[in-house]
Amino acid sequence: MPGQVLKFSVTVNGEKKVIEWMVQSDMYNNAWLFCTKSKSRAWFKNDGNLHYFSHFEGNRKSLLFYFILGLTK
């Protein structure tokens, strides 16, 4: 749902961090996840049976990038 905020608590190199992703969409109903820390975006679609990412823009060392690599389709 657009406006939803997803928060993750992760440990990186012994340091605890909170990662926040926001679900956003445009007037054409294209939806994406926006990482507030890395300013990265990952566009996704759901056809009713399959949830998949279609495009990524931003930092390729961010948690969001690794997330979409693991969940491409």
C-alpha positions as CSV (number, residue, x, y, z in Angstrom):
1,M,0.0,0.0,0.0
2,P,1.4,3.4,-0.8
3,G,2.4,5.3,2.3
4,Q,3.3,2.1,4.2
5,V,6.7,2.2,6.0
6,L,8.8,-0.9,6.5
7,K,11.4,-0.8,9.2
8,F,14.2,-3.3,9.7
9,S,16.7,-3.7,12.5
10,V,20.0,-5.1,11.1
11,T,23.5,-5.7,12.4
12,V,26.3,-4.7,10.1
13,N,29.9,-5.3,11.3
14,G,28.7,-5.5,14.9
15,E,26.8,-2.2,14.6
16,K,23.0,-2.2,14.9
17,K,21.2,-0.1,12.3
18,V,17.6,0.7,11.5
19,I,16.7,0.6,7.8
20,E,13.5,2.3,6.7
21,W,11.8,1.7,3.3
22,M,8.7,3.6,2.1
23,V,6.2,2.3,-0.4
24,Q,5.4,5.0,-3.0
25,S,3.5,5.1,-6.2
26,D,2.7,7.6,-9.0
27,M,-0.5,8.5,-10.9
28,Y,0.0,5.5,-13.3
29,N,0.0,3.1,-10.3
30,N,3.7,2.3,-10.7
31,A,4.9,1.3,-7.2
32,W,8.4,1.3,-5.7
33,L,10.2,0.9,-2.5
34,F,12.3,3.9,-1.4
35,C,15.2,3.5,1.0
36,T,15.4,6.7,3.1
37,K,19.1,6.0,4.0
38,S,20.6,5.2,0.6
39,K,18.0,7.2,-1.5
40,S,17.6,4.0,-3.7
41,R,14.4,2.9,-5.4
42,A,13.2,-0.5,-6.5
43,W,10.1,-0.7,-8.7
44,F,7.8,-3.7,-8.2
45,K,4.7,-5.2,-9.7
46,N,2.2,-7.8,-8.7
47,D,0.1,-9.5,-11.3
48,G,-2.1,-11.3,-8.8
49,N,0.0,-14.5,-8.8
50,L,3.6,-13.2,-8.9
51,H,5.3,-10.4,-7.1
52,Y,8.5,-9.2,-8.9
53,F,10.9,-6.3,-9.1
54,S,11.2,-4.7,-12.5
55,H,13.8,-1.9,-12.1
56,F,16.4,-0.6,-9.6
57,E,17.9,2.8,-9.3
58,G,20.5,3.9,-6.7
59,N,23.3,2.5,-4.5
60,R,24.2,-1.1,-5.4
61,K,25.7,-1.7,-2.0
62,S,22.4,-0.9,-0.2
63,L,20.3,-3.5,1.6
64,L,17.5,-2.7,-0.8
65,F,19.6,-3.8,-3.8
66,Y,20.6,-7.1,-2.1
67,F,16.9,-7.6,-1.2
68,I,15.8,-7.4,-4.8
69,L,18.6,-9.7,-6.0
70,G,17.3,-12.3,-3.7
71,L,13.6,-11.8,-4.6
72,T,13.7,-11.0,-8.3
73,K,10.7,-13.2,-9.0
